[in-house]
Amino acid sequence: MAISTIELRQITDLWPRVAGTLRAPHTKEEYGELLEAMDQLMQKVGGDEEHPLKSLMEVMAVLIENYEEENVAEVTG
């Protein structure tokens, strides 16, 4: 499904308000903020697979996973 010009305009207008939370973390602080936001979102969405914010959780999970893969040392034992 292609994004319409109107949808893109709406996203562009909204982005400054969410960019501080929904961004790829580059520091431990940003990573921690993203984890906190994800925790709050998980509390709101719960296990509801049909919740409108479920896809946002999935995007945040990918950002968290990417940061962890690049920055968190694996614990072997």
N, C-alpha and C positions, 0 to 999 in steps of 0.2 A: 504494500500500500504506500503510495507516494504521499509525501507531506504537501499540503496545499500552501499557497502563499499566505493565506489568512492564518493558518496554524503556525507557520514559521514566524509570522509577525507577533502572534500571541506568545510564543516561546521566547522570542527575542526581548519582548517587553517584560516578561516575567524573570528572565535569567538573572539580572542583577540582584534580585531578592533571594535567589536560591544558590547562586554560585559559591557563596561562602561555605555552604554545607555540602553541596554536591559537586565535589571536585576530586581529582586524583591527588591523594596525599603524597607530599614529598618530604615531610618531616614527621618526627614522632608526635609532635603536637597536633598536626593536621590529621594524622592517623587516629590519634585518640579522640579527636572531635568527631571524626567520621564513625568511629565505633560507638560513641555516645549517641549520635544521631540514629544509627542503625538500631541500637537498643530501644530507643524511644519509639521508633517506627515499628519494631517487632511487637512491642507492647500494644500498639494501636491495631495492627493488622492481625496479630495472633496467628492462628492456623487457618484463617479464611483464605482459601485458594482463589476465591473470586473477588477479593477485596481490590478496589481500584488502585491502591498503592502497592500492591504485590510486585508489579514490575519495577517500581522504584526500589524496593528492597533488593530485587535481583541485580539491578545496576550497582547499587551500593556494595553488595556482596562481591561483585567482580572487582570493584575498585579496592576493597579491603584485601581480597585474595592476591591481587597483583602486587600491592605494597608488601604483603607478607612474603610472597615468593622472592621479591627483590631485596628485602631488608631484614627479615627475621631469620636468624640462624636456626637451622634445624637442630633439634635435640635428638641425639642418638643414644641409645642405651640398651 
